[in-house]
């Protein structure tokens, strides 16, 4: 899930998704996955699929 701009407004989808996942998982680091495809110029808020952010999570241990 990525944050988006819709009709000029910022929509924090990734943040909302992380908030929901944190109810069930212990969230850890964030990673960036890079594709070999070069990034295109233009609006930086529009995805070009040259990279993606990954959130690492795990099931809670007993007592967490």
mmCIF file of the N, C-alpha and C atoms, coordinates in Angstrom:
data_MODEL
# 
_entry.id   MODEL 
# 
loop_
_atom_site.group_PDB 
_atom_site.id 
_atom_site.type_symbol 
_atom_site.label_atom_id 
_atom_site.label_alt_id 
_atom_site.label_comp_id 
_atom_site.label_asym_id 
_atom_site.label_entity_id 
_atom_site.label_seq_id 
_atom_site.pdbx_PDB_ins_code 
_atom_site.Cartn_x 
_atom_site.Cartn_y 
_atom_site.Cartn_z 
_atom_site.occupancy 
_atom_site.B_iso_or_equiv 
_atom_site.pdbx_formal_charge 
_atom_site.auth_seq_id 
_atom_site.auth_comp_id 
_atom_site.auth_asym_id 
_atom_site.auth_atom_id 
_atom_site.pdbx_PDB_model_num 
ATOM 1   N N  . UNK A 1 1  ? 0.852  -1.159  0.000   1.00 0.00 ? 1  UNK A N  1 
ATOM 2   C CA . UNK A 1 1  ? 0.000  0.000   0.000   1.00 0.00 ? 1  UNK A CA 1 
ATOM 3   C C  . UNK A 1 1  ? 0.900  1.225   0.000   1.00 0.00 ? 1  UNK A C  1 
ATOM 4   N N  . UNK A 1 2  ? 0.533  2.196   -0.756  1.00 0.00 ? 2  UNK A N  1 
ATOM 5   C CA . UNK A 1 2  ? 1.340  3.417   -0.768  1.00 0.00 ? 2  UNK A CA 1 
ATOM 6   C C  . UNK A 1 2  ? 0.470  4.626   -0.492  1.00 0.00 ? 2  UNK A C  1 
ATOM 7   N N  . UNK A 1 3  ? 1.087  5.654   0.068   1.00 0.00 ? 3  UNK A N  1 
ATOM 8   C CA . UNK A 1 3  ? 0.389  6.921   0.228   1.00 0.00 ? 3  UNK A CA 1 
ATOM 9   C C  . UNK A 1 3  ? 0.132  7.490   -1.158  1.00 0.00 ? 3  UNK A C  1 
ATOM 10  N N  . UNK A 1 4  ? -0.966 8.184   -1.335  1.00 0.00 ? 4  UNK A N  1 
ATOM 11  C CA . UNK A 1 4  ? -1.350 8.680   -2.663  1.00 0.00 ? 4  UNK A CA 1 
ATOM 12  C C  . UNK A 1 4  ? -1.778 10.135  -2.592  1.00 0.00 ? 4  UNK A C  1 
ATOM 13  N N  . UNK A 1 5  ? -1.789 10.762  -3.728  1.00 0.00 ? 5  UNK A N  1 
ATOM 14  C CA . UNK A 1 5  ? -2.424 12.063  -3.900  1.00 0.00 ? 5  UNK A CA 1 
ATOM 15  C C  . UNK A 1 5  ? -3.619 11.839  -4.818  1.00 0.00 ? 5  UNK A C  1 
ATOM 16  N N  . UNK A 1 6  ? -4.783 12.225  -4.338  1.00 0.00 ? 6  UNK A N  1 
ATOM 17  C CA . UNK A 1 6  ? -6.015 12.083  -5.110  1.00 0.00 ? 6  UNK A CA 1 
ATOM 18  C C  . UNK A 1 6  ? -6.658 13.458  -5.182  1.00 0.00 ? 6  UNK A C  1 
ATOM 19  N N  . UNK A 1 7  ? -6.847 13.931  -6.394  1.00 0.00 ? 7  UNK A N  1 
ATOM 20  C CA . UNK A 1 7  ? -7.435 15.259  -6.612  1.00 0.00 ? 7  UNK A CA 1 
ATOM 21  C C  . UNK A 1 7  ? -6.700 16.323  -5.799  1.00 0.00 ? 7  UNK A C  1 
ATOM 22  N N  . UNK A 1 8  ? -5.361 16.214  -5.748  1.00 0.00 ? 8  UNK A N  1 
ATOM 23  C CA . UNK A 1 8  ? -4.540 17.211  -5.064  1.00 0.00 ? 8  UNK A CA 1 
ATOM 24  C C  . UNK A 1 8  ? -4.463 17.062  -3.548  1.00 0.00 ? 8  UNK A C  1 
ATOM 25  N N  . UNK A 1 9  ? -5.148 16.061  -2.981  1.00 0.00 ? 9  UNK A N  1 
ATOM 26  C CA . UNK A 1 9  ? -5.125 15.855  -1.537  1.00 0.00 ? 9  UNK A CA 1 
ATOM 27  C C  . UNK A 1 9  ? -4.307 14.621  -1.190  1.00 0.00 ? 9  UNK A C  1 
ATOM 28  N N  . UNK A 1 10 ? -3.552 14.702  -0.092  1.00 0.00 ? 10 UNK A N  1 
ATOM 29  C CA . UNK A 1 10 ? -2.729 13.594  0.378   1.00 0.00 ? 10 UNK A CA 1 
ATOM 30  C C  . UNK A 1 10 ? -3.612 12.582  1.098   1.00 0.00 ? 10 UNK A C  1 
ATOM 31  N N  . UNK A 1 11 ? -3.500 11.301  0.722   1.00 0.00 ? 11 UNK A N  1 
ATOM 32  C CA . UNK A 1 11 ? -4.264 10.214  1.347   1.00 0.00 ? 11 UNK A CA 1 
ATOM 33  C C  . UNK A 1 11 ? -3.255 9.222   1.927   1.00 0.00 ? 11 UNK A C  1 
ATOM 34  N N  . UNK A 1 12 ? -3.151 9.122   3.272   1.00 0.00 ? 12 UNK A N  1 
ATOM 35  C CA . UNK A 1 12 ? -2.116 8.304   3.915   1.00 0.00 ? 12 UNK A CA 1 
ATOM 36  C C  . UNK A 1 12 ? -2.481 6.824   4.001   1.00 0.00 ? 12 UNK A C  1 
ATOM 37  N N  . UNK A 1 13 ? -2.656 6.163   2.877   1.00 0.00 ? 13 UNK A N  1 
ATOM 38  C CA . UNK A 1 13 ? -3.056 4.755   2.870   1.00 0.00 ? 13 UNK A CA 1 
ATOM 39  C C  . UNK A 1 13 ? -2.039 3.858   3.566   1.00 0.00 ? 13 UNK A C  1 
ATOM 40  N N  . UNK A 1 14 ? -0.756 4.080   3.309   1.00 0.00 ? 14 UNK A N  1 
ATOM 41  C CA . UNK A 1 14 ? 0.279  3.237   3.924   1.00 0.00 ? 14 UNK A CA 1 
ATOM 42  C C  . UNK A 1 14 ? 0.269  3.390   5.439   1.00 0.00 ? 14 UNK A C  1 
ATOM 43  N N  . UNK A 1 15 ? 0.092  4.594   5.920   1.00 0.00 ? 15 UNK A N  1 
ATOM 44  C CA . UNK A 1 15 ? 0.071  4.826   7.362   1.00 0.00 ? 15 UNK A CA 1 
ATOM 45  C C  . UNK A 1 15 ? -1.154 4.172   7.982   1.00 0.00 ? 15 UNK A C  1 
ATOM 46  N N  . UNK A 1 16 ? -2.295 4.299   7.313   1.00 0.00 ? 16 UNK A N  1 
ATOM 47  C CA . UNK A 1 16 ? -3.514 3.666   7.817   1.00 0.00 ? 16 UNK A CA 1 
ATOM 48  C C  . UNK A 1 16 ? -3.363 2.146   7.836   1.00 0.00 ? 16 UNK A C  1 
ATOM 49  N N  . UNK A 1 17 ? -2.754 1.588   6.799   1.00 0.00 ? 17 UNK A N  1 
ATOM 50  C CA . UNK A 1 17 ? -2.538 0.143   6.731   1.00 0.00 ? 17 UNK A CA 1 
ATOM 51  C C  . UNK A 1 17 ? -1.628 -0.311  7.867   1.00 0.00 ? 17 UNK A C  1 
ATOM 52  N N  . UNK A 1 18 ? -0.549 0.421   8.118   1.00 0.00 ? 18 UNK A N  1 
ATOM 53  C CA . UNK A 1 18 ? 0.370  0.077   9.210   1.00 0.00 ? 18 UNK A CA 1 
ATOM 54  C C  . UNK A 1 18 ? -0.346 0.144   10.558  1.00 0.00 ? 18 UNK A C  1 
ATOM 55  N N  . UNK A 1 19 ? -1.212 1.121   10.737  1.00 0.00 ? 19 UNK A N  1 
ATOM 56  C CA . UNK A 1 19 ? -1.959 1.235   11.990  1.00 0.00 ? 19 UNK A CA 1 
ATOM 57  C C  . UNK A 1 19 ? -2.851 0.000   12.211  1.00 0.00 ? 19 UNK A C  1 
ATOM 58  N N  . UNK A 1 20 ? -3.528 -0.460  11.154  1.00 0.00 ? 20 UNK A N  1 
ATOM 59  C CA . UNK A 1 20 ? -4.375 -1.652  11.266  1.00 0.00 ? 20 UNK A CA 1 
ATOM 60  C C  . UNK A 1 20 ? -3.522 -2.899  11.508  1.00 0.00 ? 20 UNK A C  1 
ATOM 61  N N  . UNK A 1 21 ? -2.428 -3.066  10.747  1.00 0.00 ? 21 UNK A N  1 
ATOM 62  C CA . UNK A 1 21 ? -1.562 -4.243  10.917  1.00 0.00 ? 21 UNK A CA 1 
ATOM 63  C C  . UNK A 1 21 ? -0.950 -4.299  12.308  1.00 0.00 ? 21 UNK A C  1 
ATOM 64  N N  . UNK A 1 22 ? -0.687 -3.138  12.906  1.00 0.00 ? 22 UNK A N  1 
ATOM 65  C CA . UNK A 1 22 ? -0.054 -3.118  14.230  1.00 0.00 ? 22 UNK A CA 1 
ATOM 66  C C  . UNK A 1 22 ? -0.967 -3.686  15.311  1.00 0.00 ? 22 UNK A C  1 
ATOM 67  N N  . UNK A 1 23 ? -2.252 -3.836  15.027  1.00 0.00 ? 23 UNK A N  1 
ATOM 68  C CA . UNK A 1 23 ? -3.164 -4.491  15.975  1.00 0.00 ? 23 UNK A CA 1 
ATOM 69  C C  . UNK A 1 23 ? -2.886 -5.993  16.051  1.00 0.00 ? 23 UNK A C  1 
ATOM 70  N N  . UNK A 1 24 ? -2.301 -6.552  15.000  1.00 0.00 ? 24 UNK A N  1 
ATOM 71  C CA . UNK A 1 24 ? -2.118 -7.999  14.894  1.00 0.00 ? 24 UNK A CA 1 
ATOM 72  C C  . UNK A 1 24 ? -0.656 -8.434  14.815  1.00 0.00 ? 24 UNK A C  1 
ATOM 73  N N  . UNK A 1 25 ? 0.224  -7.532  14.432  1.00 0.00 ? 25 UNK A N  1 
ATOM 74  C CA . UNK A 1 25 ? 1.645  -7.851  14.248  1.00 0.00 ? 25 UNK A CA 1 
ATOM 75  C C  . UNK A 1 25 ? 2.503  -6.863  15.007  1.00 0.00 ? 25 UNK A C  1 
ATOM 76  N N  . UNK A 1 26 ? 3.709  -7.285  15.352  1.00 0.00 ? 26 UNK A N  1 
ATOM 77  C CA . UNK A 1 26 ? 4.718  -6.372  15.878  1.00 0.00 ? 26 UNK A CA 1 
ATOM 78  C C  . UNK A 1 26 ? 5.470  -5.859  14.663  1.00 0.00 ? 26 UNK A C  1 
ATOM 79  N N  . UNK A 1 27 ? 5.331  -4.579  14.377  1.00 0.00 ? 27 UNK A N  1 
ATOM 80  C CA . UNK A 1 27 ? 5.981  -4.010  13.191  1.00 0.00 ? 27 UNK A CA 1 
ATOM 81  C C  . UNK A 1 27 ? 7.429  -3.682  13.506  1.00 0.00 ? 27 UNK A C  1 
ATOM 82  N N  . UNK A 1 28 ? 8.271  -3.891  12.502  1.00 0.00 ? 28 UNK A N  1 
ATOM 83  C CA . UNK A 1 28 ? 9.698  -3.636  12.667  1.00 0.00 ? 28 UNK A CA 1 
ATOM 84  C C  . UNK A 1 28 ? 10.179 -2.612  11.664  1.00 0.00 ? 28 UNK A C  1 
ATOM 85  N N  . UNK A 1 29 ? 11.268 -2.934  11.029  1.00 0.00 ? 29 UNK A N  1 
ATOM 86  C CA . UNK A 1 29 ? 11.889 -2.016  10.083  1.00 0.00 ? 29 UNK A CA 1 
ATOM 87  C C  . UNK A 1 29 ? 11.074 -1.821  8.818   1.00 0.00 ? 29 UNK A C  1 
ATOM 88  N N  . UNK A 1 30 ? 11.448 -0.793  8.118   1.00 0.00 ? 30 UNK A N  1 
ATOM 89  C CA . UNK A 1 30 ? 10.930 -0.517  6.781   1.00 0.00 ? 30 UNK A CA 1 
ATOM 90  C C  . UNK A 1 30 ? 12.095 -0.707  5.819   1.00 0.00 ? 30 UNK A C  1 
ATOM 91  N N  . UNK A 1 31 ? 11.844 -1.348  4.718   1.00 0.00 ? 31 UNK A N  1 
ATOM 92  C CA . UNK A 1 31 ? 12.877 -1.593  3.704   1.00 0.00 ? 31 UNK A CA 1 
ATOM 93  C C  . UNK A 1 31 ? 12.443 -0.975  2.392   1.00 0.00 ? 31 UNK A C  1 
ATOM 94  N N  . UNK A 1 32 ? 13.410 -0.709  1.536   1.00 0.00 ? 32 UNK A N  1 
ATOM 95  C CA . UNK A 1 32 ? 13.114 -0.221  0.186   1.00 0.00 ? 32 UNK A CA 1 
ATOM 96  C C  . UNK A 1 32 ? 13.566 -1.285  -0.790  1.00 0.00 ? 32 UNK A C  1 
ATOM 97  N N  . UNK A 1 33 ? 12.655 -1.725  -1.639  1.00 0.00 ? 33 UNK A N  1 
ATOM 98  C CA . UNK A 1 33 ? 12.951 -2.712  -2.682  1.00 0.00 ? 33 UNK A CA 1 
ATOM 99  C C  . UNK A 1 33 ? 13.100 -1.946  -3.986  1.00 0.00 ? 33 UNK A C  1 
ATOM 100 N N  . UNK A 1 34 ? 14.284 -2.022  -4.592  1.00 0.00 ? 34 UNK A N  1 
ATOM 101 C CA . UNK A 1 34 ? 14.559 -1.294  -5.838  1.00 0.00 ? 34 UNK A CA 1 
ATOM 102 C C  . UNK A 1 34 ? 14.456 -2.228  -7.027  1.00 0.00 ? 34 UNK A C  1 
ATOM 103 N N  . UNK A 1 35 ? 13.810 -1.756  -8.067  1.00 0.00 ? 35 UNK A N  1 
ATOM 104 C CA . UNK A 1 35 ? 13.749 -2.481  -9.326  1.00 0.00 ? 35 UNK A CA 1 
ATOM 105 C C  . UNK A 1 35 ? 14.856 -1.987  -10.238 1.00 0.00 ? 35 UNK A C  1 
ATOM 106 N N  . UNK A 1 36 ? 15.255 -2.786  -11.199 1.00 0.00 ? 36 UNK A N  1 
ATOM 107 C CA . UNK A 1 36 ? 16.313 -2.395  -12.122 1.00 0.00 ? 36 UNK A CA 1 
ATOM 108 C C  . UNK A 1 36 ? 15.858 -1.289  -13.077 1.00 0.00 ? 36 UNK A C  1 
ATOM 109 N N  . UNK A 1 37 ? 14.554 -1.108  -13.188 1.00 0.00 ? 37 UNK A N  1 
ATOM 110 C CA . UNK A 1 37 ? 13.982 -0.080  -14.052 1.00 0.00 ? 37 UNK A CA 1 
ATOM 111 C C  . UNK A 1 37 ? 14.355 1.305   -13.521 1.00 0.00 ? 37 UNK A C  1 
ATOM 112 N N  . UNK A 1 38 ? 14.792 2.167   -14.389 1.00 0.00 ? 38 UNK A N  1 
ATOM 113 C CA . UNK A 1 38 ? 15.163 3.525   -13.993 1.00 0.00 ? 38 UNK A CA 1 
ATOM 114 C C  . UNK A 1 38 ? 13.920 4.343   -13.671 1.00 0.00 ? 38 UNK A C  1 
ATOM 115 N N  . UNK A 1 39 ? 14.057 5.220   -12.693 1.00 0.00 ? 39 UNK A N  1 
ATOM 116 C CA . UNK A 1 39 ? 12.947 6.100   -12.330 1.00 0.00 ? 39 UNK A CA 1 
ATOM 117 C C  . UNK A 1 39 ? 12.711 7.119   -13.432 1.00 0.00 ? 39 UNK A C  1 
ATOM 118 N N  . UNK A 1 40 ? 11.443 7.384   -13.679 1.00 0.00 ? 40 UNK A N  1 
ATOM 119 C CA . UNK A 1 40 ? 11.106 8.401   -14.686 1.00 0.00 ? 40 UNK A CA 1 
ATOM 120 C C  . UNK A 1 40 ? 11.004 9.754   -14.016 1.00 0.00 ? 40 UNK A C  1 
ATOM 121 N N  . UNK A 1 41 ? 11.186 10.802  -14.782 1.00 0.00 ? 41 UNK A N  1 
ATOM 122 C CA . UNK A 1 41 ? 11.077 12.161  -14.260 1.00 0.00 ? 41 UNK A CA 1 
ATOM 123 C C  . UNK A 1 41 ? 9.627  12.542  -14.063 1.00 0.00 ? 41 UNK A C  1 
ATOM 124 N N  . UNK A 1 42 ? 9.418  13.759  -13.605 1.00 0.00 ? 42 UNK A N  1 
ATOM 125 C CA . UNK A 1 42 ? 8.050  14.226  -13.447 1.00 0.00 ? 42 UNK A CA 1 
ATOM 126 C C  . UNK A 1 42 ? 7.648  14.349  -11.991 1.00 0.00 ? 42 UNK A C  1 
ATOM 127 N N  . UNK A 1 43 ? 6.379  14.222  -11.749 1.00 0.00 ? 43 UNK A N  1 
ATOM 128 C CA . UNK A 1 43 ? 5.792  14.394  -10.427 1.00 0.00 ? 43 UNK A CA 1 
ATOM 129 C C  . UNK A 1 43 ? 6.265  13.288  -9.472  1.00 0.00 ? 43 UNK A C  1 
ATOM 130 N N  . UNK A 1 44 ? 6.979  13.622  -8.392  1.00 0.00 ? 44 UNK A N  1 
ATOM 131 C CA . UNK A 1 44 ? 7.493  12.593  -7.486  1.00 0.00 ? 44 UNK A CA 1 
ATOM 132 C C  . UNK A 1 44 ? 6.399  11.894  -6.677  1.00 0.00 ? 44 UNK A C  1 
ATOM 133 N N  . UNK A 1 45 ? 5.178  12.442  -6.687  1.00 0.00 ? 45 UNK A N  1 
ATOM 134 C CA . UNK A 1 45 ? 4.089  11.800  -5.941  1.00 0.00 ? 45 UNK A CA 1 
ATOM 135 C C  . UNK A 1 45 ? 3.390  10.727  -6.768  1.00 0.00 ? 45 UNK A C  1 
ATOM 136 N N  . UNK A 1 46 ? 3.740  10.615  -8.043  1.00 0.00 ? 46 UNK A N  1 
ATOM 137 C CA . UNK A 1 46 ? 3.151  9.599   -8.915  1.00 0.00 ? 46 UNK A CA 1 
ATOM 138 C C  . UNK A 1 46 ? 4.106  8.413   -8.968  1.00 0.00 ? 46 UNK A C  1 
ATOM 139 N N  . UNK A 1 47 ? 3.591  7.213   -8.718  1.00 0.00 ? 47 UNK A N  1 
ATOM 140 C CA . UNK A 1 47 ? 4.452  6.034   -8.684  1.00 0.00 ? 47 UNK A CA 1 
ATOM 141 C C  . UNK A 1 47 ? 5.003  5.712   -10.068 1.00 0.00 ? 47 UNK A C  1 
ATOM 142 N N  . UNK A 1 48 ? 6.237  5.266   -10.097 1.00 0.00 ? 48 UNK A N  1 
ATOM 143 C CA . UNK A 1 48 ? 6.855  4.828   -11.353 1.00 0.00 ? 48 UNK A CA 1 
ATOM 144 C C  . UNK A 1 48 ? 7.290  3.375   -11.246 1.00 0.00 ? 48 UNK A C  1 
ATOM 145 N N  . UNK A 1 49 ? 7.006  2.751   -10.106 1.00 0.00 ? 49 UNK A N  1 
ATOM 146 C CA . UNK A 1 49 ? 7.355  1.362   -9.849  1.00 0.00 ? 49 UNK A CA 1 
ATOM 147 C C  . UNK A 1 49 ? 8.852  1.091   -9.980  1.00 0.00 ? 49 UNK A C  1 
ATOM 148 N N  . UNK A 1 50 ? 9.681  2.096   -9.737  1.00 0.00 ? 50 UNK A N  1 
ATOM 149 C CA . UNK A 1 50 ? 11.121 1.883   -9.687  1.00 0.00 ? 50 UNK A CA 1 
ATOM 150 C C  . UNK A 1 50 ? 11.531 1.400   -8.295  1.00 0.00 ? 50 UNK A C  1 
ATOM 151 N N  . UNK A 1 51 ? 10.642 1.592   -7.327  1.00 0.00 ? 51 UNK A N  1 
ATOM 152 C CA . UNK A 1 51 ? 10.918 1.124   -5.971  1.00 0.00 ? 51 UNK A CA 1 
ATOM 153 C C  . UNK A 1 51 ? 9.597  0.946   -5.222  1.00 0.00 ? 51 UNK A C  1 
ATOM 154 N N  . UNK A 1 52 ? 9.682  0.187   -4.126  1.00 0.00 ? 52 UNK A N  1 
ATOM 155 C CA . UNK A 1 52 ? 8.548  0.016   -3.230  1.00 0.00 ? 52 UNK A CA 1 
ATOM 156 C C  . UNK A 1 52 ? 9.072  -0.027  -1.806  1.00 0.00 ? 52 UNK A C  1 
ATOM 157 N N  . UNK A 1 53 ? 8.254  0.417   -0.873  1.00 0.00 ? 53 UNK A N  1 
ATOM 158 C CA . UNK A 1 53 ? 8.584  0.326   0.543   1.00 0.00 ? 53 UNK A CA 1 
ATOM 159 C C  . UNK A 1 53 ? 7.951  -0.938  1.104   1.00 0.00 ? 53 UNK A C  1 
ATOM 160 N N  . UNK A 1 54 ? 8.717  -1.652  1.918   1.00 0.00 ? 54 UNK A N  1 
ATOM 161 C CA . UNK A 1 54 ? 8.239  -2.876  2.546   1.00 0.00 ? 54 UNK A CA 1 
ATOM 162 C C  . UNK A 1 54 ? 8.286  -2.698  4.058   1.00 0.00 ? 54 UNK A C  1 
ATOM 163 N N  . UNK A 1 55 ? 7.243  -3.106  4.730   1.00 0.00 ? 55 UNK A N  1 
ATOM 164 C CA . UNK A 1 55 ? 7.205  -3.048  6.186   1.00 0.00 ? 55 UNK A CA 1 
ATOM 165 C C  . UNK A 1 55 ? 7.371  -4.469  6.710   1.00 0.00 ? 55 UNK A C  1 
ATOM 166 N N  . UNK A 1 56 ? 8.288  -4.642  7.637   1.00 0.00 ? 56 UNK A N  1 
ATOM 167 C CA . UNK A 1 56 ? 8.564  -5.959  8.210   1.00 0.00 ? 56 UNK A CA 1 
ATOM 168 C C  . UNK A 1 56 ? 7.751  -6.104  9.499   1.00 0.00 ? 56 UNK A C  1 
ATOM 169 N N  . UNK A 1 57 ? 7.043  -7.229  9.600   1.00 0.00 ? 57 UNK A N  1 
ATOM 170 C CA . UNK A 1 57 ? 6.255  -7.492  10.805  1.00 0.00 ? 57 UNK A CA 1 
ATOM 171 C C  . UNK A 1 57 ? 6.364  -8.952  11.195  1.00 0.00 ? 57 UNK A C  1 
ATOM 172 N N  . UNK A 1 58 ? 6.001  -9.253  12.425  1.00 0.00 ? 58 UNK A N  1 
ATOM 173 C CA . UNK A 1 58 ? 6.006  -10.636 12.884  1.00 0.00 ? 58 UNK A CA 1 
ATOM 174 C C  . UNK A 1 58 ? 4.858  -10.827 13.864  1.00 0.00 ? 58 UNK A C  1 
ATOM 175 N N  . UNK A 1 59 ? 4.488  -12.095 14.058  1.00 0.00 ? 59 UNK A N  1 
ATOM 176 C CA . UNK A 1 59 ? 3.470  -12.411 15.058  1.00 0.00 ? 59 UNK A CA 1 
ATOM 177 C C  . UNK A 1 59 ? 4.028  -12.090 16.432  1.00 0.00 ? 59 UNK A C  1 
ATOM 178 N N  . UNK A 1 60 ? 3.184  -11.575 17.325  1.00 0.00 ? 60 UNK A N  1 
ATOM 179 C CA . UNK A 1 60 ? 3.673  -11.291 18.683  1.00 0.00 ? 60 UNK A CA 1 
ATOM 180 C C  . UNK A 1 60 ? 4.012  -12.584 19.426  1.00 0.00 ? 60 UNK A C  1 
ATOM 181 N N  . UNK A 1 61 ? 5.032  -12.516 20.272  1.00 0.00 ? 61 UNK A N  1 
ATOM 182 C CA . UNK A 1 61 ? 5.381  -13.644 21.136  1.00 0.00 ? 61 UNK A CA 1 
ATOM 183 C C  . UNK A 1 61 ? 4.412  -13.636 22.322  1.00 0.00 ? 61 UNK A C  1 
ATOM 184 N N  . UNK A 1 62 ? 4.298  -14.745 23.015  1.00 0.00 ? 62 UNK A N  1 
ATOM 185 C CA . UNK A 1 62 ? 3.427  -14.796 24.195  1.00 0.00 ? 62 UNK A CA 1 
ATOM 186 C C  . UNK A 1 62 ? 3.788  -13.670 25.160  1.00 0.00 ? 62 UNK A C  1 
ATOM 187 N N  . UNK A 1 63 ? 2.789  -12.935 25.596  1.00 0.00 ? 63 UNK A N  1 
ATOM 188 C CA . UNK A 1 63 ? 3.025  -11.855 26.556  1.00 0.00 ? 63 UNK A CA 1 
ATOM 189 C C  . UNK A 1 63 ? 3.303  -10.505 25.921  1.00 0.00 ? 63 UNK A C  1 
ATOM 190 N N  . UNK A 1 64 ? 3.438  -10.445 24.617  1.00 0.00 ? 64 UNK A N  1 
ATOM 191 C CA . UNK A 1 64 ? 3.696  -9.151  23.967  1.00 0.00 ? 64 UNK A CA 1 
ATOM 192 C C  . UNK A 1 64 ? 2.403  -8.454  23.644  1.00 0.00 ? 64 UNK A C  1 
# 
